[in-house]
Amino acid sequence: MIIRQLDVGHMDNFCYLVGCEKTRKAVIIDPGAEVERIVSEAHKDGLDIQYIVNTHGHGDHTAGSASSRL
């Protein structure tokens, strides 16, 4: 299992990238900001983002969820 914690946005929130080493499928948890960076980090690990999970509805945790890049 691949787990990466990313400090994103101007409020220093954490986004998590969790992926399977075997299938290379991944989930993004709380993509609040810096979508391009999140996607870049996933691609560095050869991961294909399949799902987005938001732990709650605050914009600093959900703002990136609507991006077509994820």
C-alpha positions in Angstrom: 0.0 0.0 0.0 1.2 3.5 -0.9 0.2 6.3 1.5 1.3 9.9 0.9 0.4 12.9 3.0 0.4 16.2 1.1 0.3 19.6 2.8 -1.9 21.7 0.4 -3.5 25.1 0.3 -2.9 28.3 2.1 -4.5 26.9 5.3 -2.0 24.0 5.5 -4.5 21.2 5.2 -3.6 17.7 4.6 -4.6 15.7 1.5 -4.0 12.0 1.4 -3.1 9.8 -1.6 -3.7 6.1 -1.0 -2.8 3.6 -3.7 -2.4 -0.1 -4.3 1.1 -1.2 -5.2 -0.3 -4.0 -7.3 -3.2 -2.5 -9.3 -1.9 1.1 -9.2 -5.4 2.4 -8.5 -5.7 5.2 -6.0 -8.0 7.3 -3.8 -7.6 10.9 -2.9 -8.8 12.0 0.5 -9.7 15.7 1.0 -8.3 17.4 -2.1 -8.8 20.9 -0.9 -6.3 22.7 -3.1 -3.4 22.4 -5.5 -5.1 19.8 -7.8 -2.2 19.9 -10.3 0.3 19.1 -7.6 -1.9 16.2 -6.3 -2.2 14.7 -9.8 1.5 15.2 -10.3 2.3 13.3 -7.1 0.0 10.5 -8.1 1.6 10.2 -11.5 5.1 10.1 -9.9 4.0 6.9 -8.2 2.4 5.6 -11.3 -1.1 5.8 -9.7 -4.4 6.2 -11.4 -6.9 8.2 -9.3 -10.2 6.2 -9.2 -12.0 7.8 -6.2 -12.3 11.0 -4.2 -13.3 10.9 -0.5 -14.2 14.0 1.5 -14.1 13.6 5.3 -16.4 16.6 5.7 -17.8 19.5 3.7 -15.5 22.4 4.5 -14.2 24.1 1.3 -10.6 23.9 2.4 -11.0 20.1 2.2 -13.4 19.8 -0.8 -12.4 22.6 -3.2 -10.4 20.3 -5.6 -13.1 17.6 -5.7 -14.9 19.1 -8.7 -11.8 19.3 -10.8 -11.9 17.3 -14.0 -8.2 16.6 -13.4 -8.9 14.3 -10.5 
